[in-house]
């Protein structure tokens, strides 16, 4: 598939306008709940994912009335409608019962299209014949729950059928003249991107005509959310999911329709993933990415809340800056707490160590302060500079800075000077002169994904580089990081919050320099519980996995000695 063909566009073209779905719950239950595993599939909610307007029990007439009122009020919908038999398994009943229930619903309003959500093991021959009869008067689509083409995954998620059942069901439905779409889930436990693409290749040779895709949602109260479930899915964020389904769709035949690309649930029920993009923003982002696949190492540009850009890093699964505002974060978490303007106003050179050049946002903010500012900036991934080039206007300071550093490793403009050092920051800082920096910007990715730049041993190196009246400033407020600073002999305080509830961190040898002292409760958490246990990296060369394991072992040892997990004042 090289072009995206959406089901809604197909319907609008065929019927002269957009048609809206009226969700119906026939209350038929599911064979996988009643006959096999009790709770059913591990991700399935108690309500069987029924439509929102069916949250309270209504008879069929009440459901149709409520559904029409909902789509009319929200979308200005007009007849004819789509009858969407979605909740649970909408063919799990004798044919006589199905004929009665479907007939009752379809007589209640002008419907042109019928979509039936069901499972491959709930389609006996008589039911297929009934759907074929229905297709004489309506455009009938069966939305067949497939989820994965891997039997090992189907067993793990307790689907109650194998992929052979899918192959049999779709072939029988197609032979009866019924259009079939397949329902697939990205990010199922135990599956990686390669397995997901293999599922695409296996369904592509079957007589499906459409696909419904969405990421796996881990919902509260489901078996998947239980601590006893053996495989915990990480949850695909927007960028990962877009990458997965982009590859998936390119494996499918060109003429297939896309019925859906997102999933919905009440935000308070979702454990993972927690997306920051709205549904419409994600769809716009995905369309653009599908048309123009990223060629810059997977970095995706994002406009933050103050209009300045940032990038998403696929390796660390984080944005480089706060989405509340990249430029504002640089000003309020780095420039202001370090009192950089005041230092530069004295006329003497001020030396800044910037750990994590990224897009150059912190360096640019420092240069805009004017004065004799000498910056040494560290970056481990030169690809970031190339990705950042396209984010800034060519006349901007940021563009000139990124371009110069990418070309020569040095930028000079007025009294400002920036030198780029590429490579592992841990190695680079060990070679710098002691006591040579007035200000250190510590701006690596967060400790839970990049602990190498927040360990006690790395912090000790930073303290070695700091002048007696210098400061270390960071957006990070993690307890292990602040614990490392305190144990390195620094006074630790906070900066004003921006983009999150907690403020950033300011550390110095002089206790008067941090603008806001740490609350006593926080000091207690850091120093009198395992929450403040710092990461250790004695060789300054350990992998993140080694740092994680070492900290876990230390925490376990402290707990055995009676140190509490959490300090309560």
C-alpha positions in Angstrom: 0.0 0.0 0.0 1.5 3.3 -1.1 -1.5 5.5 -0.6 -3.8 5.7 2.4 -7.4 4.8 1.5 -9.7 5.4 4.4 -13.0 3.6 4.9 -14.8 6.9 5.8 -13.7 8.4 2.4 -14.9 5.4 0.6 -18.3 5.6 2.3 -18.7 9.3 1.7 -17.9 9.0 -2.0 -20.3 6.0 -2.4 -23.2 7.5 -0.4 -22.8 11.1 -1.2 -21.7 12.2 2.2 -20.3 11.1 5.5 -22.2 8.3 7.2 -22.0 7.9 11.0 -21.9 4.7 13.1 -24.6 3.9 15.6 -23.0 1.5 18.1 -25.2 -1.4 19.2 -24.7 -3.8 22.1 -26.7 -7.0 21.5 -25.6 -8.3 24.9 -24.6 -11.6 23.4 -21.4 -11.9 25.4 -18.3 -13.6 24.2 -17.5 -17.4 23.8 -14.0 -16.6 25.1 -15.4 -15.3 28.4 -18.2 -17.8 28.9 -16.6 -21.0 27.7 -12.9 -20.7 28.1 -10.9 -18.3 30.2 -13.5 -16.4 32.3 -12.2 -12.8 31.8 -11.5 -13.5 28.1 -8.7 -11.8 26.2 -6.2 -10.2 28.6 -6.7 -6.6 27.2 -10.5 -6.7 27.1 -12.4 -4.3 29.4 -15.4 -5.4 31.4 -17.8 -3.5 29.1 -16.5 -5.3 26.0 -15.5 -1.9 24.5 -19.1 -0.9 23.9 -19.8 2.6 22.6 -19.6 5.5 25.1 -23.3 6.4 24.8 -24.2 2.8 25.9 -22.5 3.2 29.3 -25.9 2.5 30.9 -28.1 -0.4 30.0 -30.7 0.4 27.3 -33.0 -1.8 25.2 -32.3 -1.9 21.5 -34.7 0.9 20.7 -33.2 3.0 23.4 -29.7 2.3 22.1 -30.6 3.3 18.5 -32.3 6.5 19.8 -29.3 7.4 22.0 -26.9 6.7 19.2 -28.6 8.9 16.7 -29.0 11.7 19.2 -25.2 11.4 20.1 -24.0 11.6 16.4 -26.5 14.3 15.6 -25.5 16.5 18.5 -21.8 15.9 18.1 -21.3 15.7 14.3 -24.6 17.0 12.8 -25.2 13.5 11.3 -28.1 12.8 9.0 -29.5 9.5 7.7 -28.8 6.9 6.4 -26.6 5.5 9.2 -24.2 2.7 9.8 -25.4 0.0 12.2 -22.3 -1.0 14.1 -22.7 -4.2 16.1 -19.4 -3.8 18.0 -19.5 -4.8 21.7 -18.4 -8.3 22.6 -19.1 -10.9 19.9 -22.0 -9.9 17.8 -22.6 -13.3 16.2 -22.5 -15.4 19.4 -26.1 -16.7 19.3 -28.3 -19.1 17.3 -29.2 -17.9 13.8 -32.8 -17.5 14.8 -31.8 -15.2 17.7 -29.5 -13.2 15.4 -32.2 -12.8 12.7 -34.7 -11.5 15.3 -32.2 -9.0 17.0 -30.7 -7.7 13.8 -34.1 -7.3 12.2 -35.4 -5.4 15.2 -32.4 -3.0 15.2 -32.5 -2.4 11.4 -36.2 -1.6 11.5 -35.7 1.2 14.0 -33.8 3.7 11.7 -32.7 4.1 8.1 -29.5 2.1 7.9 -27.5 1.6 4.7 -24.5 -0.2 6.1 -24.0 -2.9 8.6 -20.7 -3.6 10.4 -20.5 -6.7 12.5 -17.7 -7.2 15.0 -17.0 -10.8 15.7 -14.5 -13.6 16.2 -13.3 -16.3 13.8 -14.7 -19.0 16.1 -18.2 -17.5 16.2 -19.1 -18.0 12.6 -20.7 -21.4 12.0 -22.1 -22.0 8.5 -25.7 -20.9 9.4 -24.4 -17.6 10.7 -22.4 -17.0 7.5 -25.5 -17.8 5.5 -27.5 -15.3 7.5 -25.0 -12.5 6.9 -25.1 -13.3 3.2 -28.9 -12.9 3.3 -28.4 -9.6 5.1 -26.0 -8.4 2.4 -28.8 -8.5 -0.2 -30.4 -5.5 1.4 -27.4 -3.7 3.1 -23.7 -3.2 2.5 -22.4 -5.7 5.1 -18.9 -5.7 6.5 -17.6 -8.2 9.1 -14.9 -6.8 11.3 -13.0 -9.9 12.2 -10.9 -10.0 15.4 -7.5 -11.3 14.3 -5.1 -9.3 16.5 -2.0 -11.3 15.5 -0.9 -13.9 13.0 1.4 -15.6 15.6 -0.1 -18.5 17.5 2.3 -18.0 20.4 0.9 -14.4 20.9 -2.7 -15.6 20.5 -2.1 -18.1 23.3 -0.4 -15.6 25.6 -3.2 -13.0 25.2 -5.8 -15.9 25.7 -7.6 -15.4 22.4 -9.0 -18.9 22.4 -8.3 -19.6 18.8 -5.3 -19.9 16.5 -4.5 -18.2 13.2 -5.8 -21.2 11.2 -9.3 -20.3 12.5 -8.8 -16.8 11.0 -7.8 -18.2 7.6 -10.8 -20.5 7.5 -13.3 -17.8 8.6 -12.2 -15.1 6.1 -12.3 -17.5 3.2 -15.8 -18.7 4.1 -17.1 -15.2 4.5 -15.5 -14.1 1.2 -16.9 -17.1 -0.6 -20.3 -16.0 0.6 -19.9 -12.5 -0.9 -19.3 -10.7 2.4 -16.7 -8.0 2.8 -14.3 -8.6 5.6 -11.9 -6.3 7.5 -9.3 -7.6 9.9 -8.8 -6.1 13.4 -5.1 -6.0 14.4 -3.4 -4.7 17.5 0.2 -3.2 17.5 2.4 -3.7 20.6 0.9 -7.0 21.9 3.0 -8.5 24.8 6.0 -10.4 23.5 5.8 -8.9 20.0 8.3 -6.6 18.4 8.0 -4.6 15.1 9.4 -7.5 13.0 6.6 -9.9 14.3 4.0 -7.2 13.6 5.2 -6.8 10.0 5.2 -10.6 9.6 1.5 -10.6 10.6 0.9 -8.0 7.9 2.5 -10.2 5.3 0.4 -13.2 6.4 -3.0 -11.4 6.3 -2.1 -9.7 3.0 -2.5 -13.0 1.1 -6.0 -13.6 2.6 -9.2 -12.2 1.1 -9.6 -9.3 3.4 -10.7 -5.9 2.0 -9.9 -3.6 4.9 -7.9 -3.3 8.1 -8.6 -1.8 11.5 -5.5 -1.0 13.5 -4.8 0.4 16.9 -2.1 0.3 19.6 -2.5 -2.0 22.6 -4.1 -0.2 25.5 -3.4 -1.5 29.0 -6.6 -0.6 30.9 -7.1 -0.7 34.6 -9.0 -3.7 35.8 -8.0 -6.0 32.9 -5.9 -9.1 33.2 -3.1 -7.4 31.3 -2.9 -4.8 34.1 -2.5 -7.5 36.8 0.9 -7.7 38.4 0.7 -11.5 37.8 0.6 -11.2 34.0 4.0 -12.6 32.9 4.9 -10.1 30.1 4.4 -6.4 30.6 4.0 -4.5 27.3 5.9 -1.1 27.3 3.1 0.6 25.4 3.9 2.2 22.0 4.1 6.0 22.0 2.9 8.0 19.1 6.1 7.9 17.1 6.8 4.2 17.6 3.2 3.4 16.7 3.3 5.5 13.6 6.5 3.7 12.6 5.0 0.3 13.2 1.8 0.9 11.3 3.5 2.7 8.5 5.6 -0.4 7.8 2.5 -2.6 8.4 0.3 -0.8 5.8 3.1 -0.9 3.2 2.9 -4.7 3.3 -0.9 -4.7 2.4 -2.5 -4.6 -1.1 -3.1 -1.2 -2.5 -6.9 -1.5 -2.7 -7.5 -2.3 1.0 -9.4 0.3 3.1 -8.3 1.6 6.5 -11.2 1.4 8.9 -9.4 2.8 11.9 -5.9 3.8 13.1 -6.4 4.8 16.8 -8.0 3.5 19.9 -10.2 5.3 22.5 -10.8 4.8 26.2 -11.5 7.1 29.1 -8.1 8.7 30.0 -8.3 7.7 33.6 -8.6 4.0 32.7 -5.4 4.0 30.6 -2.2 2.8 32.2 -0.1 2.7 29.0 0.5 4.3 26.6 -0.3 7.9 27.6 -0.2 9.9 24.5 0.3 13.6 24.3 -1.1 13.9 20.8 -4.8 14.2 20.3 -6.5 11.8 17.8 -6.7 14.4 15.1 -3.1 15.6 15.6 -1.8 12.0 15.5 -3.7 11.3 12.2 -2.3 14.5 10.7 1.2 13.5 11.9 0.9 9.9 10.6 -0.4 11.0 7.1 2.6 13.3 6.8 5.1 10.7 8.0 3.6 8.1 5.7 3.9 10.4 2.7 7.4 11.5 3.6 9.1 8.9 5.8 11.7 10.5 8.0 15.3 10.2 6.7 17.1 11.7 9.7 17.4 8.7 11.9 13.8 8.6 13.1 13.9 12.0 14.8 10.5 13.7 14.5 10.1 17.5 14.7 7.5 18.9 17.1 6.3 22.5 17.7 6.1 23.1 21.5 3.8 25.3 23.4 5.7 28.5 23.0 6.2 28.0 19.3 9.8 26.8 19.5 10.7 23.4 18.0 12.0 20.2 19.6 12.7 16.7 18.4 11.5 13.3 19.6 14.4 10.8 20.1 13.4 7.3 19.1 16.2 5.7 21.1 15.4 7.3 24.4 11.6 7.5 23.7 11.5 11.1 24.9 11.4 14.7 23.5 14.5 16.8 23.9 12.6 19.5 25.7 9.4 20.2 27.6 6.4 20.3 25.3 5.2 23.3 27.3 7.9 25.3 25.5 11.5 24.4 24.5 12.8 28.0 24.4 11.0 28.9 27.6 12.4 25.9 29.4 15.9 27.0 28.4 15.3 30.4 29.8 13.6 29.4 33.0 15.4 26.1 33.9 18.9 27.1 32.8 19.6 30.8 32.1 17.7 32.3 35.0 18.6 29.9 37.8 22.3 30.1 36.9 22.1 34.0 37.0 23.9 33.9 33.7 23.0 37.4 32.6 24.2 38.8 35.9 27.5 36.9 35.6 28.0 38.2 32.1 27.1 41.8 33.1 30.4 42.0 35.0 32.4 42.0 31.8 34.6 39.0 32.6 34.5 35.8 30.5 31.9 33.3 31.8 32.6 29.7 30.9 29.6 27.4 30.5 29.6 23.6 30.1 26.5 22.4 28.2 25.9 18.7 28.7 23.7 17.6 25.8 23.7 20.1 22.9 20.6 18.6 21.3 19.0 21.3 19.1 21.2 24.0 20.6 18.3 25.6 22.5 20.3 26.1 25.7 23.4 27.4 23.9 21.3 29.8 21.9 19.6 31.1 25.1 23.0 31.6 26.7 24.4 33.4 23.7 21.4 35.8 23.6 22.4 37.0 27.1 25.3 38.9 25.4 28.7 39.4 26.9 31.8 37.3 26.8 30.2 33.8 26.9 32.4 30.8 26.3 30.5 27.6 25.9 31.8 24.0 25.7 28.9 21.8 24.6 28.9 18.0 24.5 26.9 15.8 22.2 27.0 12.0 21.8 24.9 11.8 18.6 26.0 14.0 15.7 22.8 13.0 13.8 20.9 15.3 16.0 22.6 18.3 14.5 21.6 17.3 11.0 18.0 16.6 12.2 17.9 20.1 13.9 19.0 22.0 10.7 15.5 21.8 9.2 13.7 23.1 12.3 15.0 26.7 12.2 14.7 29.6 9.8 18.0 30.2 7.9 18.5 33.7 9.3 18.0 32.6 13.0 20.8 32.3 15.6 19.9 28.7 16.1 20.4 27.8 12.4 23.7 29.6 12.3 24.9 27.9 15.4 23.8 24.3 14.4 25.2 24.8 10.9 28.6 26.0 12.1 29.0 23.3 14.7 28.0 20.6 12.1 30.5 21.9 9.7 33.5 22.9 11.8 32.7 22.1 15.4 33.1 25.8 16.4 30.8 28.9 16.4 32.0 32.5 17.0 29.7 35.5 16.8 30.5 38.8 18.6 31.9 37.9 22.0 30.1 34.6 22.1 31.9 31.3 21.3 30.8 27.7 21.3 33.0 24.6 20.9 31.4 21.2 20.2 32.9 18.1 21.6 31.4 14.9 20.3 31.4 11.5 22.1 30.4 10.1 25.5 30.1 12.9 27.9 31.5 10.8 30.7 34.8 10.4 28.8 34.9 14.1 27.8 34.3 15.6 31.2 37.2 13.5 32.7 39.6 15.3 30.4 38.5 18.9 31.2 40.4 21.1 33.5 39.3 21.2 37.2 37.6 24.3 38.4 37.2 25.7 34.9 33.5 26.4 34.6 31.2 29.0 36.1 28.0 27.4 35.0 27.1 23.8 34.1 23.9 23.0 32.2 23.1 19.4 32.9 20.5 18.5 30.2 20.7 14.8 29.3 17.7 12.6 28.8 16.0 11.7 32.1 17.6 9.3 34.6 15.0 6.5 34.0 16.3 6.1 30.4 19.8 7.7 30.4 21.2 7.1 34.0 24.8 7.4 32.7 24.6 11.2 32.9 23.1 11.3 36.4 25.2 8.9 38.4 27.0 9.9 41.6 30.3 9.3 39.8 29.5 11.6 36.9 28.2 14.2 39.3 31.5 14.1 41.2 33.2 14.8 37.9 31.0 17.8 37.4 31.7 19.1 40.9 35.5 18.8 40.1 35.0 21.1 37.1 33.0 23.7 39.0 34.5 26.9 40.2 34.0 27.8 43.9 31.2 30.2 43.0 29.8 28.2 40.1 26.4 26.5 39.8 25.0 23.3 38.2 21.5 23.8 36.8 19.1 21.2 35.4 15.5 20.6 34.5 15.8 17.3 36.3 14.3 16.9 39.9 14.7 13.1 40.2 15.5 11.9 43.7 18.5 9.8 42.7 20.0 12.8 40.9 19.5 15.1 43.8 20.9 12.4 46.1 24.0 12.2 44.0 24.5 16.0 44.2 24.0 16.1 48.0 26.4 13.2 48.5 29.0 14.9 46.3 29.1 17.7 48.9 26.9 20.3 47.0 24.2 22.4 48.4 21.0 21.6 46.5 18.0 23.8 45.8 15.2 24.3 43.3 14.3 26.6 40.4 10.7 27.7 39.7 8.5 25.1 38.1 7.8 25.2 34.4 6.0 22.5 32.3 5.7 20.2 35.3 4.7 20.5 39.0 8.2 20.3 40.4 10.9 22.8 39.8 14.3 22.1 38.3 17.5 21.6 40.3 20.3 24.1 41.2 23.4 22.9 43.0 26.5 24.8 44.2 29.3 24.8 46.8 27.9 28.0 48.2 24.6 27.3 49.9 23.5 30.9 49.1 23.5 30.3 45.4 20.5 28.0 44.9 17.4 30.3 44.7 15.0 28.1 46.6 16.1 25.5 49.2 14.8 22.0 49.1 11.9 21.4 51.4 12.9 19.4 54.5 10.5 16.6 53.5 12.3 16.2 50.2 15.6 16.1 51.9 14.2 13.4 54.1 13.1 11.4 51.1 16.5 11.7 49.4 18.7 11.0 52.5 16.5 8.7 54.6 14.8 6.3 52.1 15.9 4.3 49.2 14.1 6.7 46.8 17.2 8.9 46.9 19.7 6.1 46.1 22.0 7.4 43.4 23.1 5.5 40.3 26.7 4.3 40.5 29.1 4.1 37.6 32.6 3.7 39.1 34.4 3.3 35.7 32.3 6.0 34.0 31.9 3.4 31.2 29.0 1.2 32.4 25.9 0.5 30.2 22.5 1.8 31.3 21.5 -1.8 32.1 24.5 -2.2 34.4 23.6 1.1 36.2 20.0 -0.1 36.6 21.1 -3.5 38.0 23.6 -1.9 40.3 21.1 0.5 41.8 18.5 -2.2 42.2 21.0 -4.3 44.1 21.9 -1.4 46.3 18.2 -0.6 47.0 17.6 -4.3 47.9 20.6 -4.3 50.3 19.4 -1.1 52.0 15.9 -2.4 52.4 17.2 -5.5 54.1 19.0 -3.2 56.5 15.8 -1.5 57.4 16.0 1.6 55.2 12.4 2.4 54.1 11.3 2.6 50.5 9.8 6.0 51.1 10.3 8.5 53.9 7.3 9.9 55.6 7.8 13.0 57.8 
